[in-house]
Amino acid sequence: MNQKITIREVSKDEIWMNHNRIRLLEDQVFHIVACGEQTSEMAYTYLDIFDRMLSGSSKPVSYLVDLNQAGKNSSEARRVWKQIGDRAQTHRIALFGLHPVAEVLACFVIGISNEQKMRFFRNETAAMNWLRKEPVSRKQ
């Protein structure tokens, strides 16, 4: 399915992809507001946006994902999030939302991740507190 994706650069630290919003916060945290169905095309666009916004930085990065307005994720979109989680540069991914679909989406994504770098939270405050913990040591 080819979906038309419109990208709007609001600032050097904020990009909107259709109704989804991506903002890079000062402490190397991507704050993502996912709106509607998350297709494979959108997932790959997220990857491109993340890479462009980081522009070669090797600092650890975390992802704070608001699922309150999210719809379902395609299976390919879930695999892309697993790929993001598996990156050496990824510190943690915190998903949160009170929308009934949010927890189901999070369980699918977390279920395919092998590491404990991804968790679901009921609210943004708890999610952000967990993200701000020190980076976990990685086995070489």
C-alpha positions in Angstrom: 0.0 0.0 0.0 1.5 3.3 -1.1 0.5 6.1 1.3 1.1 9.7 0.6 3.4 11.0 3.3 3.7 14.8 3.7 6.7 16.0 5.7 6.7 19.5 7.2 9.9 20.8 8.8 8.6 23.1 11.6 12.1 23.7 12.9 15.5 22.0 12.9 14.3 20.0 16.0 10.7 19.4 14.9 9.2 17.6 12.0 5.6 16.7 11.2 4.9 13.6 9.1 1.2 13.8 8.2 -0.4 14.2 11.6 2.6 12.5 13.5 5.0 14.9 15.3 8.7 14.2 15.9 10.7 16.5 18.1 14.3 16.1 19.2 14.6 17.4 22.8 17.8 18.8 24.3 18.7 15.6 26.1 18.8 13.4 23.0 15.3 12.2 23.4 13.0 12.0 20.4 9.4 12.9 21.5 7.1 11.2 19.0 3.3 11.7 18.9 1.9 8.9 16.7 -1.5 9.6 15.1 -3.6 7.2 13.2 -2.5 4.0 11.5 1.3 3.5 11.4 2.2 2.0 8.0 5.4 0.5 6.8 6.0 3.5 4.6 5.6 5.8 7.7 8.0 3.6 9.7 10.7 3.8 7.1 10.1 7.6 6.9 10.6 7.7 10.7 14.0 6.0 10.3 15.0 8.6 7.7 13.9 11.5 9.8 15.7 10.2 12.9 18.9 9.7 11.0 18.7 13.1 9.4 17.9 14.9 12.7 20.8 13.1 14.5 23.1 14.0 11.6 26.0 11.7 12.5 25.9 12.1 16.3 27.1 9.0 18.2 25.5 10.0 21.5 22.9 7.6 22.9 19.4 8.5 21.9 16.1 7.6 23.5 12.5 7.6 22.2 9.4 8.8 24.0 6.4 7.6 22.0 2.9 9.0 22.7 0.4 6.4 21.5 -2.7 8.2 22.8 -3.9 8.9 19.2 -2.2 6.0 17.5 -4.0 3.4 15.4 -2.7 0.0 14.5 0.9 -0.7 13.4 1.5 -2.8 10.4 3.7 -5.8 11.0 6.5 -4.2 9.0 6.2 -1.0 11.1 6.6 -3.2 14.2 9.8 -4.7 12.7 11.2 -1.2 12.0 10.6 -0.2 15.7 12.5 -3.4 16.7 15.3 -2.4 14.3 15.4 1.0 16.0 15.5 -0.6 19.4 18.3 -2.9 18.3 20.6 0.0 17.3 23.7 0.4 19.4 22.9 4.1 19.7 19.5 3.5 21.2 19.4 3.9 24.9 15.7 3.2 25.6 12.3 3.4 24.0 9.4 4.4 26.3 5.9 4.0 24.9 2.9 5.5 26.7 -0.8 6.1 26.3 -4.2 5.6 27.9 -5.9 4.9 24.6 -7.1 1.2 24.7 -5.2 0.5 21.5 -2.0 1.9 22.8 -1.2 -0.9 25.3 -2.0 -3.6 22.6 0.3 -1.8 20.2 3.1 -1.6 22.8 2.7 -5.2 23.7 3.2 -6.2 20.1 6.3 -4.1 19.7 7.8 -5.0 23.0 7.1 -8.7 22.4 9.4 -8.7 19.4 12.2 -6.9 21.1 14.9 -9.1 22.7 16.3 -6.5 25.0 14.9 -4.7 28.0 15.3 -1.3 26.4 11.6 -0.9 25.6 8.7 -0.5 28.1 5.1 0.7 28.2 4.0 3.3 30.7 0.5 4.7 31.5 1.7 8.3 31.4 4.4 10.6 30.0 6.0 11.5 33.3 6.8 7.9 34.3 8.1 7.2 30.8 10.4 10.3 30.8 11.7 9.4 34.2 12.7 6.0 33.0 14.3 7.4 29.9 16.5 9.7 31.9 18.2 7.0 33.8 21.8 6.3 33.0 22.6 4.4 29.8 22.7 0.6 30.3 26.0 -1.1 29.7 26.0 -3.1 26.5 27.7 -6.5 26.1 30.3 -6.4 23.4 
